């Protein structure tokens, strides 16, 4: 979403969603030239009961 907004990384960033802060974290990482999600070990959907790592797991990492 941040990439689509064409935010330049220099002007103040405003999070219109006012949720968990994910957009602000991603914007901060972008402004520091850190790849989004690089610090993430897993995704929430991987904890779903019907998630099958044999189907999706290898495609993610």
RASULKA-V712178 format. One record per pair of residues at least 12 apart in sequence whose ideal C-beta (glycine too) atoms are under 7 Angstrom apart, sorted by sequence separation. I is the first residue (numbers start at 0). GAP is how many residues later the second one is. D is the distance in whole Angstrom. If there is no record, write none. Layout:
BEGIN
i | gap | d
I | GAP | D
I | GAP | D
END
This chain:
BEGIN
i | gap | d
12 | 14 | 4
6 | 20 | 7
1 | 21 | 7
8 | 21 | 6
0 | 22 | 7
8 | 22 | 4
1 | 24 | 5
1 | 25 | 5
1 | 28 | 6
END
